[in-house]
């Protein structure tokens, strides 16, 4: 009687584990692939979403103010992208340009010499989803929702130390990393 009860409880435990392991499979086809840890899990406010407005200033000539448009921009509206470009020494007016700038035309034409796909983002998202489904971990990793992202993509990752050594062997100066003599001296 005790052996029958023990076998029954083991069978029930196995059934519960099997059902819980399949819990994420049915809704997975409807979800788009998401970046890893892109949002905070806490309900606290995100300090990076609050942008302060620029201070109010009286222009030298009131006629130089743009005509107000409903839904349009205001000169006190925050422009974080333009501010970052200006802080790094760039031209913030270049952000307003549409199309490809004349300085980048040669680069774009060379990069697209074999053709360019207009739906590349959707194609890559679908291929990534398929790859992650094929490399979604072992049974217990799926059952306990263990993150296997980095192990799944490990064959595609670059060994930075081997690559640095390869460039040094062929004689290229690597200014981003100190030479081996400097590393050994420390």
DOKOL-110947 format. One record per residue (C-alpha): x, y, z; residue in one letter. Coordinates in steps of 0.001 Angstrom, whole numbers, plus 500000, padded with zeros to 6 digits. Layout:
<recs>
[[X,Y,Z],"a"]
...
</recs>
This chain:
<recs>
[[500000,500000,500000],"x"]
[[502826,502432,500898],"x"]
[[504683,501637,497671],"x"]
[[501523,502330,495646],"x"]
[[501060,505667,497471],"x"]
[[504732,506582,496819],"x"]
[[504433,505774,493115],"x"]
[[501226,507805,492897],"x"]
[[502855,510867,494479],"x"]
[[505876,510574,492151],"x"]
[[503537,510315,489148],"x"]
[[501593,513379,490337],"x"]
[[504813,515336,490849],"x"]
[[505968,514391,487345],"x"]
[[502649,515469,485865],"x"]
[[502805,518844,487662],"x"]
[[506366,519407,486426],"x"]
[[505420,518486,482853],"x"]
[[502448,520838,482840],"x"]
[[504439,523709,484382],"x"]
[[507230,523252,481821],"x"]
[[504744,523701,478994],"x"]
[[503253,526883,480482],"x"]
[[505245,529336,478363],"x"]
[[505042,527449,475072],"x"]
[[501516,528338,474024],"x"]
[[501800,532125,474354],"x"]
[[505357,532293,472977],"x"]
[[504292,532303,469320],"x"]
[[502248,535477,469743],"x"]
[[505005,537508,471426],"x"]
[[507566,539560,469546],"x"]
[[511170,539109,470618],"x"]
[[512128,541638,473279],"x"]
[[515509,542942,474323],"x"]
[[516955,541534,477500],"x"]
[[516307,543544,480692],"x"]
[[515253,546682,478840],"x"]
[[512699,547733,481436],"x"]
[[512868,547855,485181],"x"]
[[510691,545350,487008],"x"]
[[510004,547803,489815],"x"]
[[507077,550195,489895],"x"]
[[509295,553117,490952],"x"]
[[509484,556160,488653],"x"]
[[512172,556135,485993],"x"]
[[514370,559196,486387],"x"]
[[515492,559040,482768],"x"]
[[512014,559675,481393],"x"]
[[511748,563121,483017],"x"]
[[513279,565836,480850],"x"]
[[513462,569363,482226],"x"]
[[512348,572196,479963],"x"]
[[514757,574863,478844],"x"]
[[514668,578145,480741],"x"]
[[512383,580887,479431],"x"]
[[514246,583719,477734],"x"]
[[513113,586877,476014],"x"]
[[514501,586852,472457],"x"]
[[516251,589944,471095],"x"]
[[513626,590321,468377],"x"]
[[510070,589103,468970],"x"]
[[509493,588934,465197],"x"]
[[512076,586121,464996],"x"]
[[509818,583780,466981],"x"]
[[508260,580982,464912],"x"]
[[504538,581008,464183],"x"]
[[502719,578907,466802],"x"]
[[501268,575672,465414],"x"]
[[498985,573249,467244],"x"]
[[500986,570195,468207],"x"]
[[504190,571841,466987],"x"]
[[507403,572303,468899],"x"]
[[508240,575111,471255],"x"]
[[511651,576713,471742],"x"]
[[511564,575660,475405],"x"]
[[510876,572003,474576],"x"]
[[513699,569666,475565],"x"]
[[515872,568414,472713],"x"]
[[518114,565770,474303],"x"]
[[519457,564420,471006],"x"]
[[520448,567869,469734],"x"]
[[521906,568776,473128],"x"]
[[524025,565610,473125],"x"]
[[525246,566279,469579],"x"]
[[526180,569847,470516],"x"]
[[527937,568692,473710],"x"]
[[530042,566265,471670],"x"]
[[531041,568985,469206],"x"]
[[528658,568096,466387],"x"]
[[526107,570088,464414],"x"]
[[522606,569787,465953],"x"]
[[521055,571143,462748],"x"]
[[522167,567957,460972],"x"]
[[519554,566029,462961],"x"]
[[516765,567832,461130],"x"]
[[518045,566742,457717],"x"]
[[515997,564132,455939],"x"]
[[517636,561531,453787],"x"]
[[521345,560819,453556],"x"]
[[523802,563661,454012],"x"]
[[526314,564341,451263],"x"]
[[529176,563266,453517],"x"]
[[527647,559819,454055],"x"]
[[526468,559173,450496],"x"]
[[529603,557257,449508],"x"]
[[529468,555102,452617],"x"]
[[525802,554225,452106],"x"]
[[526267,553401,448427],"x"]
[[529265,551166,449204],"x"]
[[527421,549373,452017],"x"]
[[524395,548734,449776],"x"]
[[526358,547726,446647],"x"]
[[524925,544182,446773],"x"]
[[521407,545403,447497],"x"]
[[519509,546358,450601],"x"]
[[516426,544787,452110],"x"]
[[513700,547165,453232],"x"]
[[512301,544663,455751],"x"]
[[515611,543735,457375],"x"]
[[514375,544434,460917],"x"]
[[511415,542078,460568],"x"]
[[513566,539378,458939],"x"]
[[516196,539561,461688],"x"]
[[513546,539542,464430],"x"]
[[511958,536408,462953],"x"]
[[515339,534666,462535],"x"]
[[516309,535583,466108],"x"]
[[513024,534238,467456],"x"]
[[513510,530964,465565],"x"]
[[517106,530630,466813],"x"]
[[516061,531284,470404],"x"]
[[513276,528692,470124],"x"]
[[515768,526078,468944],"x"]
[[518178,526994,471774],"x"]
[[515705,527534,474590],"x"]
[[517478,525465,477222],"x"]
[[516997,522148,478881],"x"]
[[513756,520934,480426],"x"]
[[514461,522133,483973],"x"]
[[515782,525481,482702],"x"]
[[512501,526026,480899],"x"]
[[510507,524747,483888],"x"]
[[512176,527202,486277],"x"]
[[512413,530036,483706],"x"]
[[516223,530195,483816],"x"]
[[517740,532717,481417],"x"]
[[519791,530893,478775],"x"]
[[520255,533909,476467],"x"]
[[524021,534254,476878],"x"]
[[524683,530510,476598],"x"]
[[522515,530269,473472],"x"]
[[524489,533042,471763],"x"]
[[527929,531974,473059],"x"]
[[528934,530327,469732],"x"]
[[528366,533678,467996],"x"]
[[530241,535831,470490],"x"]
[[533678,537255,469781],"x"]
[[536600,536237,471971],"x"]
[[538009,539702,472515],"x"]
[[541382,538522,473789],"x"]
[[541970,536158,470874],"x"]
[[540967,538893,468422],"x"]
[[543324,541382,470084],"x"]
[[546135,538864,469872],"x"]
[[545360,538195,466178],"x"]
[[545613,541896,465344],"x"]
[[548860,542217,467307],"x"]
[[550394,539221,465505],"x"]
[[549827,540802,462102],"x"]
[[551443,544034,463315],"x"]
[[548467,546355,463808],"x"]
[[548859,548845,466655],"x"]
[[545961,548489,469065],"x"]
[[545679,551865,470736],"x"]
[[542526,550897,472662],"x"]
[[544422,548252,474633],"x"]
[[547911,548726,476059],"x"]
[[550760,546642,474666],"x"]
[[551615,543419,476453],"x"]
[[554846,544903,477866],"x"]
[[552842,547547,479726],"x"]
[[550462,544940,481109],"x"]
[[553322,542769,482360],"x"]
[[555081,545698,484059],"x"]
[[552100,546395,486360],"x"]
</recs>
